């Protein structure tokens, strides 16, 4: 039977109305703000690079914290931090062993630095105490990071600093024959490395279990993809006895002992003072008139040595007329070798050579202030760049303002002493004061001293590279510097001094240890560094 509500005569019960329920509440938990503690062992460079992508609160102790940033054992690192053992630039010692370093850490004297403590920051002390145990009080001395370099120079001491705090006034000491500036450096095998991690304490109860991933550490403070090395050398002239030995003993003869040194740089520079020409006469070891040229058959030596950059400021480049200069210039270009300090016109000769490598922007600029007049380029003739110092200083300043690191050279007046003539020193210093981070004197056949200015290093003379002065006209011309400069992430960070000794009028070799100690000691003393 169909019952229709509301029909007359029907007997229907009242419908049941469900009770009204209060609105359902959605409870949102109060977010937990993680408390982060950063260990006192964390270096400033790492601390400043930590990225935290969630709200957080710093706390003063590990006990209060939920998240810890701290040193860790090998194999679990979020970040690898490289440290360097350093001493003042004028240090003769080149390195020590890890065993000696740990003895010093324990307060025992080592021969290299006698009883001098290791200077380091509080953060570095904490980092290495986590790895090596507590240091002896007489083994270390804690300073603010910005004090360490000055105190090292005052006390002729040694120190331990993070790689990012390197600067040109320091020498990086090898440890068991290794340091971070060496080609093929492997951080995983280096004992001066401390690993850091982010740890979610106690499993992070009440926190997002993946919160550690939101606190990101940099991979480390050392990346070879940000490094550029430049090897600067002194005078090359494949003439006289050097050329005669190449004819009799082989084109590769001059480079057999130091070729690996010259090739072990991203960019290798020479200052080649003699032009190549097909009409160059046979070499005469007793040549008196000092009219120099090189036979093109000897050019492969330059390629074999890995030369990337040739400086063209030399006095003898036009001894065999402009055609020889043009011929040489074409040889360099055909071989992919870049040039600066000379050119086919004066304007080209004065233009800086700009190179970009691994994020580092470098400029090479040089000139010749002493002539002779016929070697200088003009609007019509090729040659070396004559010096307009006002213009050169302006260019250096402009390049630095653009973030380009400048290497400046000068073919000044020669002298056979451990320091340059006063006028040459003034000219070289002025290039540094204009903003060049490295200044090299290309004029000197006799190796000379150094100075540091606000912008960087001045080396007044490197001596010869391939030239036949066997302690002639004075004793000392056999000794040679090869300066290896390092640039990292847009900064000039360090220089290694490599040293050689000329043999047989043509073939340099690396110095023996005794030769090197005597040589460096003499040059550093001449520089006013005791």
C-alpha positions, 0 to 999 in steps of 0.5 A: 500500500502506497502511503503518501505523507500529508494525505487526509485520513492517514495515520503516520508517526512523526519523522525522527530528526537526527541530532545536530553535531558540532563541526569536526575540528582538524588539529594541526600540530605545532611545528617543532623548530629544530635546535641546531648546534655547531661544534667549535671545531667547525671552521669559519669558512664552513660555518659561513657556507652552511645552508639551512632551509627550514626555521631553526634555533641555534643553541649553545651546547650539544645537549640542548640540540636536535641537530648537530654539525660536527666532525665525524669519522672517515666514510660518513662525511658530508663535507671534507675540509682541507688544511695546510701546514704553513710557514713564512714565504722566506722559509727554507725548509720545504716540508716535514713528515706526519710523524714529526708533526704529531710529535710537535703536537705532543710537545716534542721539538722537531728539527725543522722548527725546533721548539716553536709551537704550531700556530692555529685558531681555536676552531682548527685546534678543536678539529684536530683534537677530535682526530689526534687527541689533546695537544700539549700546551707547549705544542700549540698556540691559539690565535685569531685567524687574521693574526697568524700570518703576521705572527709567523713572520715575526717569529719565523714559526709554522702554523696550521690553517684551513686551505681557504685562508692561504695567502701569498705571504705563506709557504705551503709545507709538504707533509710526507711529500704531499700538499694541496698545491701539487698536481694530482693531489688526492684529498682522501689520502691527505692526513690534514683533512677533517670531515664534518657531518650533519647528525640528527641526534637521537633519531630526531624524535618529534622532527622530520626524519629527513631534516638533516637533508635540509641542513646542507654543508658544502662538499668541501673547501678544495676543488681542483676545478677552481685552481689555475697554476702559472709558471713564470721563468726568466731569460731564454735565448737559444743561441751561442753554446746552448744552440751548439749543444742542441745541434750536437746533443739533440734538440731536446737536450736543454729540457731533459732534466727540467721538462717535467717541471715546466710542463707541470703547470696550466700555463708555462711562460718564457721570455724568449729574447732571440727571434727565429729566422731561417737565415740564422747562421750556425751557432758560435759559442764565442760570439762577441757582437751579441747579435742573436738569432735562433734557428727554426729547427730548434723551435720544437724545444719550446713546444716540448717544454709545454710553453703556453705563453711567450713574453716579447719584451726582450732586447734582442728580438730585432737583432735580425730585422723585423722579418725575423720578428714576424717569422717568430710571431707566426711560429708562435701563433701556428703552434697555439702559443700566446704572446704579450709584451710585443707585437706587430704594432705598438698598440698590439704590443701594449695590449694585455693578454687575457686568459680565463681558466677554471673560473680565474681571469688572468691578464699578462702585461709587460714592456721594455723601458730601456730599448735599444730604440730599434727593438721598440714596436711602432705603428709601422714596425713590429717589436717590443712594447716600449713603456708608457707607465702612466698608461700601463698603470691605468690599464692594470687598475682597470683590469683589477676593477673588472676582477682580472688578476694581473701578472706584470713583467718588465725588461728593465736595465740589467745588473748582476747583483741579488737586488735590482738597480734602484730605478728598476726596483721603483718601476717594478714596485709601481706595477704592484702598487697599481694592482698587479698581483704578481710582478716579475723582472724579466731583465735579470740574468742573475736571480734577484730578491723579492718583496711583498706589497699590498697587492702581492708579490714582486720578484725582481729577477728570476735569472736565466732559463735556457741561456749559456751563462755558466757563472759568466760574467759573474758567479751566480748566473747558473742559478735559476728560479721558476716561480709557480703561482697559484690562483683559486676561485678568483684569488691569488693564493700562493707561490712555490719557488722552484730552483735550478742549476745550469750545466754544460752551457745548455741544460738546467737541472733541479738544485740539490738540497744543499744548493737550494738551501744556500741559494734561498738563504742568500736571496731571502737575506738580500730581500731583507728577510732574516 
